[in-house]
């Protein structure tokens, strides 16, 4: 399961509206090779669910995750920070053994 914090939920709603996405567009979270730690998070709006996807709902936000990425993301919480040290989505991943300084990549 992927968890969504209150601030992340609010920001997802704002982005969906300002970028012209409908309620049919859910949040797709995946893991790809790359970044300074070896694996990178990818996040986007998507209105397609395939047979290789799992869909989770938390805080009213539907999150689509392909099964390969799910192995890396189980138990992860999506947070949003808008403080002085940066703005954006952050992944609190209990499976990551190391993360880079920017928080966009990790290793297992």
trRosetta pair geometry for C-beta under 8 A, 3 or more apart (Angstrom, degrees):
i j d omega theta_ij theta_ji phi_ij phi_ji
1 56 5.1 143 -141 -137 68 144
1 58 7.2 104 173 -54 106 124
1 74 7.0 58 30 -149 45 66
1 75 7.0 59 63 -75 73 38
2 29 6.2 141 -129 47 164 148
2 56 5.1 144 36 67 84 146
2 58 6.8 -138 98 7 63 131
2 63 4.6 -91 74 102 133 158
2 65 6.3 142 -27 -42 133 137
2 73 6.0 -11 -86 151 104 117
2 76 5.6 -14 -125 71 78 91
2 77 7.7 150 -173 -99 59 28
2 78 6.5 36 169 -20 104 105
3 58 5.2 -151 -136 180 47 171
3 75 7.8 -3 -4 -171 107 35
3 76 7.1 -162 31 101 78 43
3 77 4.2 -28 76 -108 109 78
3 78 6.9 -171 91 19 54 69
4 8 5.0 -131 -168 90 80 122
4 9 5.2 100 138 -64 118 87
4 12 7.4 -31 -160 -9 136 145
4 58 4.5 155 20 92 92 108
4 59 4.6 -114 83 32 110 126
4 61 4.7 16 10 52 174 136
4 63 6.9 176 -52 -47 116 127
4 77 7.4 177 -76 -159 16 67
4 78 5.1 -12 -112 58 65 107
5 8 4.6 94 54 8 80 104
5 9 6.9 -139 94 -8 41 87
5 59 7.8 14 111 -37 9 160
5 77 6.2 68 -46 170 92 108
5 78 6.6 -137 8 92 82 57
5 79 4.8 38 5 -111 142 63
5 80 6.7 -152 71 14 115 76
6 9 5.7 -55 -150 33 29 113
6 10 6.5 28 154 -17 64 106
6 59 6.9 -167 -94 -131 48 144
7 10 5.7 -53 -150 36 33 112
7 11 6.3 29 154 -16 66 108
7 79 6.7 31 67 -169 112 65
7 80 4.3 -141 124 61 99 100
7 81 7.6 68 121 -72 149 33
7 82 7.6 -146 -175 -3 129 102
8 11 5.8 -59 -146 40 31 108
8 12 6.2 37 154 -24 66 105
8 59 8.0 114 78 64 91 156
8 61 7.7 -75 117 -2 96 170
8 78 4.7 138 -164 119 165 92
8 79 5.7 -135 -49 -147 117 15
8 80 4.2 156 -84 -20 60 101
8 89 6.4 74 -125 -124 104 93
9 12 5.8 -53 -148 32 28 113
9 13 6.7 29 153 -18 61 104
9 59 4.3 -99 -84 133 143 138
9 60 6.8 80 -152 58 126 93
9 61 5.4 -141 -117 -33 84 127
10 13 5.8 -56 -156 34 32 112
10 14 6.6 30 150 -18 65 106
10 80 7.5 -128 59 52 86 149
11 14 5.5 -51 -147 36 37 113
11 15 6.2 34 156 -16 68 106
11 80 4.5 159 6 -129 147 167
11 82 8.0 173 -85 -51 130 117
11 89 7.4 -170 98 -75 144 88
12 15 5.9 -56 -144 40 29 108
12 16 6.2 34 155 -24 64 106
12 27 6.1 -53 -138 -66 132 131
12 61 5.6 57 83 -118 161 133
13 16 5.8 -51 -144 32 28 113
13 17 6.5 21 158 -12 62 108
14 17 6.1 -65 -155 40 28 106
14 18 6.1 10 160 -7 68 115
15 18 6.0 -61 -133 46 29 100
15 19 5.6 7 173 -1 68 118
15 21 7.7 17 125 26 73 123
15 45 7.8 -167 123 -49 109 121
16 19 6.7 -68 -135 48 15 96
16 21 4.5 -86 -153 72 70 109
16 22 7.8 -63 177 80 105 5
16 23 7.5 68 164 -88 143 45
16 25 6.4 171 -136 79 102 112
16 45 6.6 132 -107 -102 80 139
17 20 8.0 37 173 -63 26 25
17 21 7.8 -69 -50 52 21 73
19 45 7.3 169 94 2 135 146
21 25 3.9 -79 -176 51 117 152
21 45 4.7 -70 -112 169 159 164
22 25 5.7 114 58 -2 60 94
22 47 7.6 36 60 -92 99 132
24 47 4.8 38 129 -132 96 115
25 45 4.1 29 163 174 121 112
25 46 6.5 136 -154 58 77 15
25 47 4.8 -59 -92 -64 63 90
26 45 7.1 151 75 -152 23 66
26 46 6.3 -38 65 68 73 71
26 47 7.1 123 12 -100 73 43
26 49 7.8 25 39 -63 137 103
26 55 7.2 5 143 -138 168 109
26 61 7.7 126 -153 178 82 65
26 62 4.0 -61 -130 92 128 104
26 63 6.8 -163 164 -89 109 18
26 64 5.3 105 101 -21 123 104
27 43 6.6 -12 -172 -164 98 93
27 44 7.7 151 -155 82 55 28
27 45 6.5 -47 -98 -101 48 56
27 46 7.7 63 -174 25 10 83
27 61 6.1 11 8 173 128 108
27 62 6.9 161 28 89 77 54
27 63 5.0 -31 79 -110 102 68
27 64 6.9 177 88 20 45 76
27 78 7.9 -41 141 -37 154 179
28 42 7.9 -19 115 113 91 90
28 43 7.1 161 84 -150 56 43
28 44 5.3 -18 59 66 102 78
28 45 7.1 106 11 -161 89 9
28 46 3.9 33 -27 10 129 131
28 63 7.7 137 -103 -167 23 58
28 64 4.5 -30 -103 71 74 107
28 65 7.5 155 -157 -78 59 40
29 41 6.9 -27 -163 -165 91 97
29 42 7.2 149 -158 80 43 56
29 43 5.4 -4 -105 -102 73 81
29 63 5.8 -6 6 -170 114 108
29 64 7.3 155 21 74 63 53
29 65 5.5 -23 70 -91 87 91
29 69 7.0 -175 117 139 70 142
29 73 6.5 131 121 -135 120 159
29 76 8.0 -155 144 89 151 139
29 78 7.2 -127 -87 -75 148 130
30 41 7.7 139 79 -161 41 51
30 42 4.7 -19 65 61 89 106
30 43 8.0 180 25 -73 63 41
30 65 6.8 158 -85 -141 60 63
30 66 5.8 28 -112 21 108 106
30 69 4.3 -122 -145 -76 61 160
31 39 5.4 0 -175 -179 108 115
31 40 7.1 150 -157 75 58 40
31 41 6.4 -36 -101 -101 65 49
31 42 7.2 -180 -88 15 16 88
31 68 7.6 -128 58 117 99 84
31 69 4.2 155 17 -133 87 90
31 72 4.6 14 -27 65 167 148
31 73 6.5 -163 -36 -45 117 103
32 39 7.2 150 78 -159 32 65
32 40 5.2 -27 67 63 84 94
32 42 5.4 47 -4 -25 115 126
33 38 7.0 -51 -148 172 71 59
33 39 6.4 -53 -109 -106 40 58
33 40 7.3 24 119 16 12 90
34 38 7.7 92 60 174 12 20
34 39 7.4 59 47 -136 50 20
34 40 4.6 -29 76 -7 93 126
34 105 6.9 -115 107 -109 63 127
35 38 6.6 -38 73 38 89 20
35 39 6.5 -27 44 82 123 22
35 40 4.0 146 -30 -73 122 97
35 100 6.3 -138 166 -11 109 144
35 104 6.0 -159 -122 109 130 88
35 105 2.5 172 148 -90 147 144
35 106 7.7 15 100 5 149 39
36 100 4.6 98 67 -106 110 139
36 105 5.6 147 42 63 62 144
37 98 5.7 -166 -145 107 124 96
37 99 6.2 -71 -52 -142 169 29
37 100 4.7 -140 -28 -44 111 93
37 105 4.1 163 36 124 96 100
37 106 5.1 -19 104 -126 144 9
37 107 4.6 -130 165 -28 95 91
38 105 6.8 140 42 170 42 114
38 106 7.5 -61 59 99 84 34
38 107 4.5 63 39 -94 126 97
39 72 6.6 -142 169 -150 158 156
39 105 6.1 150 78 -161 44 79
39 106 5.5 -39 71 69 100 68
39 107 6.2 139 15 -94 99 46
39 108 7.2 32 3 -16 147 91
40 104 6.0 5 -143 148 91 85
40 105 4.7 -41 -90 -99 71 87
41 91 5.3 166 -76 -20 157 146
41 104 6.3 -123 39 -162 94 57
41 105 7.6 -153 2 -90 73 39
41 106 7.7 46 -35 7 93 107
43 78 7.9 117 -111 -130 142 131
43 89 6.1 -37 44 77 167 158
46 64 5.9 -86 72 49 123 145
49 53 5.0 -129 -160 74 75 142
49 55 6.0 -25 -125 -57 139 123
49 64 5.8 -140 -104 -121 87 128
50 53 5.0 106 54 -8 68 105
50 66 7.7 11 57 -107 113 93
52 66 5.5 13 127 -148 99 90
52 67 5.6 -105 -179 7 73 105
52 68 7.9 2 169 -9 115 89
53 64 5.2 -11 -171 -168 133 96
53 65 6.7 139 -156 73 77 33
53 66 5.5 -56 -96 -95 69 54
53 67 7.3 -142 -102 -31 20 74
54 64 7.6 155 79 -153 41 50
54 65 5.5 -22 62 66 89 88
54 66 7.9 124 16 -136 73 11
54 67 6.3 95 -18 -83 102 72
54 70 5.8 47 31 -81 130 148
55 62 5.7 -5 -173 -171 107 103
55 63 7.1 154 -156 76 55 45
55 64 5.5 -22 -101 -98 79 67
55 65 7.9 162 -89 21 32 69
56 62 7.3 155 81 -154 40 53
56 63 4.9 -18 64 60 91 99
56 65 7.0 11 4 7 108 114
57 60 7.0 0 -178 -127 101 14
57 61 6.8 165 -150 78 62 39
57 62 5.0 -27 -95 -96 87 66
57 63 7.3 172 -86 14 33 74
58 61 6.1 -24 70 57 63 89
58 63 7.1 -5 22 -2 95 119
63 78 7.6 172 -101 -9 142 141
65 69 5.4 -128 -172 87 90 111
65 70 4.8 110 129 -77 123 87
65 73 6.0 -133 -143 69 145 147
66 69 5.0 81 62 14 82 105
66 70 7.0 -140 95 -20 38 89
67 70 5.2 -45 -145 21 36 122
67 71 7.6 50 157 -28 59 88
68 71 6.4 -44 -174 12 36 111
69 72 5.9 -64 -167 42 50 105
69 73 5.7 23 147 -7 82 124
70 73 5.6 -75 -132 51 33 101
70 74 6.2 58 169 -56 73 84
71 74 7.1 -23 -147 -13 19 107
72 93 7.5 -7 156 -161 78 137
72 95 6.0 -172 -165 98 49 146
72 108 6.4 -112 -124 -61 91 132
73 76 4.6 -64 -167 6 71 134
73 91 7.9 -76 -128 -160 91 132
73 93 6.8 -76 -125 -123 52 110
73 95 7.4 -104 -77 26 13 138
74 95 6.7 84 56 -44 78 133
75 93 7.6 102 91 -152 83 51
75 94 4.8 -46 117 35 129 121
75 95 6.8 128 58 -31 112 94
76 91 5.5 -14 -171 -169 123 98
76 92 6.5 152 -160 77 64 52
76 93 4.5 -11 -108 -102 104 73
76 94 7.2 -148 -82 12 53 73
76 95 7.4 -57 -63 16 94 103
77 91 7.5 147 75 -159 46 49
77 92 4.4 -9 58 56 97 109
78 89 6.1 -19 -169 -165 96 111
78 90 7.7 144 -161 76 49 44
78 91 6.3 -25 -103 -103 60 66
78 92 8.0 -151 -68 21 15 79
79 89 7.0 142 79 -160 48 57
79 90 4.6 -25 69 66 101 94
79 91 7.5 -177 23 -82 82 17
79 92 5.9 61 -15 -19 119 107
80 88 7.2 -120 -144 136 70 22
80 89 5.5 -36 -97 -100 74 59
80 90 7.2 164 -94 17 22 80
81 85 7.5 -32 147 73 136 90
81 86 6.4 48 100 90 120 81
81 87 6.5 -144 101 -125 70 37
81 88 6.7 -4 56 54 82 49
81 90 5.7 31 -5 -10 110 126
82 87 4.8 33 -125 -124 59 96
83 86 7.0 21 70 51 77 50
83 87 7.5 177 39 -80 40 66
90 103 5.2 -26 -132 156 94 148
91 103 7.1 162 38 169 74 96
91 106 7.7 -97 86 -23 124 139
93 96 4.2 76 92 -13 113 110
93 99 7.7 135 46 -76 110 121
93 106 6.1 -20 61 -105 144 179
95 108 5.9 -19 150 -118 95 102
96 99 5.4 42 151 -60 144 93
96 106 3.9 -59 -130 -173 126 137
96 107 6.8 94 -155 60 78 36
96 108 6.6 -83 -115 -88 42 58
97 106 7.9 130 41 175 51 93
97 107 5.9 -52 57 97 92 82
97 108 5.9 92 1 -165 101 24
98 106 6.5 159 87 -158 51 65
98 107 4.8 4 56 47 98 102
99 103 5.9 19 163 -118 129 52
99 105 7.1 152 -155 90 63 47
99 106 4.6 -27 -101 -101 74 88
99 107 7.9 -163 -76 18 36 65
100 103 6.8 -124 74 -37 73 19
100 104 6.5 -36 61 51 120 67
100 105 4.7 39 0 60 125 91
100 106 7.2 -121 -2 -72 75 45
102 105 7.6 47 66 15 97 81
